[in-house]
Amino acid sequence: MANEQAVIIEFNYGLEEDEPFYVLSDKLRVVVEESGLGEYDGHEIAMDNSDGSFYLYGPDAKKLYEVIRKTIEETPFMNGANIRFRFGPPKTGVKEISFILNLN
């Protein structure tokens, strides 16, 4: 099955150092690759480190999120992240749901 579904994580970062961002990026890549449930397609971070995004794709967005959930929840700067599931290819009318991650 094609990797048409997506988990997109948009978050406020705000830390001066880049290392925590790249550590999480590497962890997500490894967890997703080892799970066999999809692919980690990369990330973006603002030039001023204010915010960023991670992009993951697979045949089942919910299963993909479940394999990264613990990793995300153990990362303090993920608090308040907007996590979006897209249940198909990136086109108009495709079902999406999103929620705000509350780590408190």
Phi and psi in degrees as GROMACS dihedral restraints (atoms count N, CA, C in turn):
[ dihedral_restraints ]
;  ai    aj    ak    al  type     phi  dphi    fc
    3     4     5     6     1   -69.6    20    10
    4     5     6     7     1   154.1    20    10
    6     7     8     9     1   -85.0    20    10
    7     8     9    10     1    64.4    20    10
    9    10    11    12     1   -91.6    20    10
   10    11    12    13     1   -20.7    20    10
   12    13    14    15     1   -85.0    20    10
   13    14    15    16     1   158.1    20    10
   15    16    17    18     1  -138.1    20    10
   16    17    18    19     1   150.9    20    10
   18    19    20    21     1  -120.8    20    10
   19    20    21    22     1   117.0    20    10
   21    22    23    24     1  -117.6    20    10
   22    23    24    25     1   124.7    20    10
   24    25    26    27     1  -114.9    20    10
   25    26    27    28     1   117.5    20    10
   27    28    29    30     1  -113.2    20    10
   28    29    30    31     1   130.0    20    10
   30    31    32    33     1  -143.5    20    10
   31    32    33    34     1   156.1    20    10
   33    34    35    36     1   -84.8    20    10
   34    35    36    37     1   135.3    20    10
   36    37    38    39     1  -108.3    20    10
   37    38    39    40     1   -76.2    20    10
   39    40    41    42     1    74.4    20    10
   40    41    42    43     1     2.8    20    10
   42    43    44    45     1   -87.3    20    10
   43    44    45    46     1   147.4    20    10
   45    46    47    48     1   -71.1    20    10
   46    47    48    49     1   -40.8    20    10
   48    49    50    51     1   -86.1    20    10
   49    50    51    52     1   145.2    20    10
   51    52    53    54     1   -83.9    20    10
   52    53    54    55     1   -22.0    20    10
   54    55    56    57     1   -53.7    20    10
   55    56    57    58     1   -46.4    20    10
   57    58    59    60     1   -58.9    20    10
   58    59    60    61     1   -35.8    20    10
   60    61    62    63     1   -62.5    20    10
   61    62    63    64     1   -49.1    20    10
   63    64    65    66     1   -71.6    20    10
   64    65    66    67     1   -30.8    20    10
   66    67    68    69     1   -62.7    20    10
   67    68    69    70     1   -46.6    20    10
   69    70    71    72     1   -64.3    20    10
   70    71    72    73     1   -41.8    20    10
   72    73    74    75     1   -56.1    20    10
   73    74    75    76     1   -46.7    20    10
   75    76    77    78     1   -64.3    20    10
   76    77    78    79     1   -41.3    20    10
   78    79    80    81     1   -61.2    20    10
   79    80    81    82     1   -44.6    20    10
   81    82    83    84     1   -62.1    20    10
   82    83    84    85     1   -43.5    20    10
   84    85    86    87     1   -58.3    20    10
   85    86    87    88     1   -47.3    20    10
   87    88    89    90     1   -65.3    20    10
   88    89    90    91     1   -48.0    20    10
   90    91    92    93     1   -59.2    20    10
   91    92    93    94     1   -44.8    20    10
   93    94    95    96     1   -67.7    20    10
   94    95    96    97     1   -45.1    20    10
   96    97    98    99     1   -61.6    20    10
   97    98    99   100     1   -43.5    20    10
   99   100   101   102     1   -68.8    20    10
  100   101   102   103     1   -27.4    20    10
  102   103   104   105     1   -73.2    20    10
  103   104   105   106     1   -28.4    20    10
  105   106   107   108     1    72.5    20    10
  106   107   108   109     1    12.5    20    10
  108   109   110   111     1   -96.9    20    10
  109   110   111   112     1     5.0    20    10
  111   112   113   114     1   160.3    20    10
  112   113   114   115     1  -153.3    20    10
  114   115   116   117     1  -138.9    20    10
  115   116   117   118     1   145.5    20    10
  117   118   119   120     1   -89.8    20    10
  118   119   120   121     1   117.4    20    10
  120   121   122   123     1  -100.0    20    10
  121   122   123   124     1     2.8    20    10
  123   124   125   126     1   121.1    20    10
  124   125   126   127     1  -167.0    20    10
  126   127   128   129     1  -151.2    20    10
  127   128   129   130     1   169.6    20    10
  129   130   131   132     1  -139.1    20    10
  130   131   132   133     1   147.0    20    10
  132   133   134   135     1  -142.1    20    10
  133   134   135   136     1   139.3    20    10
  135   136   137   138     1   -64.4    20    10
  136   137   138   139     1   150.0    20    10
  138   139   140   141     1   -56.5    20    10
  139   140   141   142     1   -32.0    20    10
  141   142   143   144     1   -94.6    20    10
  142   143   144   145     1    11.5    20    10
  144   145   146   147     1    63.0    20    10
  145   146   147   148     1    18.9    20    10
  147   148   149   150     1   -72.7    20    10
  148   149   150   151     1   -37.1    20    10
  150   151   152   153     1  -155.3    20    10
  151   152   153   154     1   171.0    20    10
  153   154   155   156     1  -161.5    20    10
  154   155   156   157     1   178.1    20    10
  156   157   158   159     1  -146.1    20    10
  157   158   159   160     1   150.3    20    10
  159   160   161   162     1  -121.7    20    10
  160   161   162   163     1   146.3    20    10
  162   163   164   165     1  -127.4    20    10
  163   164   165   166     1   123.1    20    10
  165   166   167   168     1  -131.1    20    10
  166   167   168   169     1   141.3    20    10
  168   169   170   171     1  -133.0    20    10
  169   170   171   172     1   145.4    20    10
  171   172   173   174     1  -170.9    20    10
  172   173   174   175     1   178.8    20    10
  174   175   176   177     1   -75.2    20    10
  175   176   177   178     1   -15.6    20    10
  177   178   179   180     1  -144.4    20    10
  178   179   180   181     1   103.2    20    10
  180   181   182   183     1   -59.6    20    10
  181   182   183   184     1   -40.6    20    10
  183   184   185   186     1   -65.9    20    10
  184   185   186   187     1   -43.2    20    10
  186   187   188   189     1   -64.9    20    10
  187   188   189   190     1   -38.6    20    10
  189   190   191   192     1   -62.2    20    10
  190   191   192   193     1   -43.3    20    10
  192   193   194   195     1   -64.7    20    10
  193   194   195   196     1   -40.0    20    10
  195   196   197   198     1   -59.4    20    10
  196   197   198   199     1   -34.4    20    10
  198   199   200   201     1   -75.3    20    10
  199   200   201   202     1   -21.3    20    10
  201   202   203   204     1  -103.0    20    10
  202   203   204   205     1    -8.3    20    10
  204   205   206   207     1   -54.1    20    10
  205   206   207   208     1   -50.1    20    10
  207   208   209   210     1   -61.0    20    10
  208   209   210   211     1   -43.3    20    10
  210   211   212   213     1   -60.1    20    10
  211   212   213   214     1   -44.3    20    10
  213   214   215   216     1   -64.6    20    10
  214   215   216   217     1   -46.4    20    10
  216   217   218   219     1   -68.7    20    10
  217   218   219   220     1   -18.3    20    10
  219   220   221   222     1   -88.7    20    10
  220   221   222   223     1     4.9    20    10
  222   223   224   225     1  -113.4    20    10
  223   224   225   226     1   107.4    20    10
  225   226   227   228     1   -53.7    20    10
  226   227   228   229     1   -38.7    20    10
  228   229   230   231     1   -72.4    20    10
  229   230   231   232     1    -4.6    20    10
  231   232   233   234     1   -80.0    20    10
  232   233   234   235     1   -12.5    20    10
  234   235   236   237     1   -57.6    20    10
  235   236   237   238     1   128.3    20    10
  237   238   239   240     1    86.6    20    10
  238   239   240   241     1     1.3    20    10
  240   241   242   243     1   -64.0    20    10
  241   242   243   244     1   145.1    20    10
  243   244   245   246     1   -92.1    20    10
  244   245   246   247     1   118.2    20    10
  246   247   248   249     1  -109.1    20    10
  247   248   249   250     1   121.6    20    10
  249   250   251   252     1  -118.6    20    10
  250   251   252   253     1   129.6    20    10
  252   253   254   255     1  -102.4    20    10
  253   254   255   256     1   129.7    20    10
  255   256   257   258     1  -116.4    20    10
  256   257   258   259     1   124.7    20    10
  258   259   260   261     1   -99.1    20    10
  259   260   261   262     1    47.4    20    10
  261   262   263   264     1   164.6    20    10
  262   263   264   265     1  -171.2    20    10
  264   265   266   267     1   -69.5    20    10
  265   266   267   268     1   160.0    20    10
  267   268   269   270     1   -73.5    20    10
  268   269   270   271     1    82.6    20    10
  270   271   272   273     1  -146.7    20    10
  271   272   273   274     1   163.9    20    10
  273   274   275   276     1   -57.8    20    10
  274   275   276   277     1   136.4    20    10
  276   277   278   279     1    91.0    20    10
  277   278   279   280     1    -6.0    20    10
  279   280   281   282     1   -75.1    20    10
  280   281   282   283     1   133.6    20    10
  282   283   284   285     1   -63.5    20    10
  283   284   285   286     1   134.8    20    10
  285   286   287   288     1  -135.1    20    10
  286   287   288   289     1   147.3    20    10
  288   289   290   291     1  -133.0    20    10
  289   290   291   292     1   152.7    20    10
  291   292   293   294     1  -145.4    20    10
  292   293   294   295     1   159.4    20    10
  294   295   296   297     1  -151.2    20    10
  295   296   297   298     1   159.9    20    10
  297   298   299   300     1   -96.8    20    10
  298   299   300   301     1   127.9    20    10
  300   301   302   303     1   -77.7    20    10
  301   302   303   304     1   119.4    20    10
  303   304   305   306     1  -111.7    20    10
  304   305   306   307     1   108.7    20    10
  306   307   308   309     1   -92.4    20    10
  307   308   309   310     1     2.3    20    10
